[in-house]
């Protein structure tokens, strides 16, 4: 919450600064500057070809004398422009002259003409003298200057009931009703380029007949001063060094009127961009680094400039410099506030580290340790106190390092620690160095990266793919050491240190050579003892069966009990040997493709005889056309036969035993369902343990090894077995994943 409030302060301060600019008039400068830059970036555009300018240039003044020109020359010029659609004379005829009659006659006989009217500086207008007549209308030529003296806007409304020069010119040409002049707000002039952008002809050349009448036919012809010395010139957005004649500005306004191409402001776009930029410090900037933030801000600036340029080409404009200034101010404030927060955080962390050092140093022996004085962290005394703490901590760390070094290098077996992200080794003790030299056969070689270690030593993947703290991978290997071949068993632990953010993998290797030797001796003893048990049991069973055939009555019953107990003991020895082979790893799983559906069918045929004697119906339910499964068919058949044998054994006569096989996208599910006494909930978890028998079984039924053997076989295939909680009977569910191992491989059962 504090971070959100701090980051919200950046756009708030920028908005306050922008309001100060608006109040002080700085925003007007931004708007005007932004428009000037856009016009120059856009460049010149083709003007309206319906407009022609006839300008009194320096050549005209040189040929006909001083300004103002005689009005008879204007009358002669009007005769040359007889084919024009409308004429606009940007001259002030406020005083009488000798040639006014000639001019009035020319105005009356020629195309509709508009004469210029200008303010007189005394809140009045300089209108044509009453001796002049024949004109179609009047139009004022007042120039609307910005604060910097540049013409950017025009007001289309009349000045003391005299319309604008360009509006009057369009009206006398019959286009007044089609003009959009309803708004009294100033319009931004859409300049087409610098001076002489429109077709401009010399007054002298036109008067002397150098241009045919077809040049002016059907066009608007504007006649006015063009020479700079005449004073009728202004600075525009395109011109700074050379002013633009007033007559060309009037031509531009007329073209904007005819084409409805005044620059339309889009005031709503500026606050929208400011609101969008105000969200950046709340979401995007904190997620990116400083370098990416700079790139992001540059990209936003380019996009805003490109959008402003494209909009101007479509006769639209918005104040784009204000949002960009807001973006700049916001980012600067954001950087300052984040810097202040970082300094505050560093100070807080320094204080916490000092406190933690004090607490930890109290637990470590150190001579001469004294209490902290509690000075200001930035004062000389505070810095000196902090240095003393660091010195005490360094001494304590040296002591702990000496203790840990002795423990790791002299007391512990080989171990190595890697950083999880990069796989680079962080630490390894002396015992691991000796172990790795024996593995690689290289003297003085470096420590392996985690990937290199895994490539050389076959690591078993962890049981849970979402590896967290304590997750292990196991491996077994033999290494030729100087003292002989040694057997090692290793584990890889995921080591997390949330306080520091460290995540690593710790490999610990145990020398199990002596344990392996003890297991080998145990296996030999079990094998010998089991063999010695089986030989006399075979004799007992043989003679017992012979006695059963010869004896009658109670003696026959005794012989039957002898045979039953001998067979029970024989099954126990067989299961015990199977479990011993599985646990020792001598029994290998041969992973070959086969049909589980056919395996279930063959197993059911094997159990039909014993089931038929009790009147139990054994049925199979399987998905049609199941795919092949890669595994050890003999071992899985043995496991299923063990489950079916128990189901038949503990079910009452006349009941049903069902085997259900279901294929799912990632696994096979096999269920054995019977209607026997069932398994109590308290025993479902431990029923797969060694020598575990159900409380509802008869005392002379088995030794509790069969389900443990089934459990070992299923887990060796990467699957699981579970006794489900059902209201009637017992249901065992076997889950076999399809991607447990590769086809054609052999996996030890351990």
ABEGO torsion letter per residue (X at the ends): XAAAAAAAAAAAAAAAAAAAAAAAGAAAAAAAAAAAAAAAAAEBBBBBAABBBBBBBAAAAAAAEBOBBBAAAAAAAAAAAAABABBBBBBBBABBBAAAAAAAAAAAABBBBBBBBBBAGAGBBBBBBAABBGBABBBBABBBBBAAGBBABBBABBBGGBBBAAAAAAAAAGAAAABBAABABBBBBBBAEBBGABBBBBAAAAAAGABBAAAABGBBBBBBBABAAAGBBBBBAABAABBBBAAAAAAAAAAAAAAGABBBBBAAAAAAAAAAAAAAAAAAAAABBAAAAAAAAAAAAAAAAAAAAAAAAAGBBBBAAAAAAAAAAAAAAAAAAAAAAAAAAAAAAAAAAAAAAAAAAAABBBBGBBBBAGBBAABAAAAAAAAAAAAAAAAAAAAAAAAAAAAAAAABBBBBBBBAAAGBBABBBAAAAAAAAAAAGBBGBBBBBAAAAAAABBBBBBABABBBBGBBBBBBBBBBBAAEBBBBBBBBBBBBBAAAGBBBBBBBBBBAAAAAAAAAAAAAAAAAAAAAAAAAAAAAAAAAAAAAAABBEAAAAAAAAAAAAAAAAAAAAAAAAAAAAAAAGABBBBBBBBBAAAAAAAAAAAAAAAAAAAGBBBBBBBBBGBBBBBBBAAAAAAAAAAAAAAAAAABBBGBBBBBBBBBBAABBBBBBBBABAEBBAAAAAAAABBGBBBAABBAABEAGAAAAAAAAAAAAAGBBBBBBBBABEBBBBBBBBAAABBBGBBBBBX
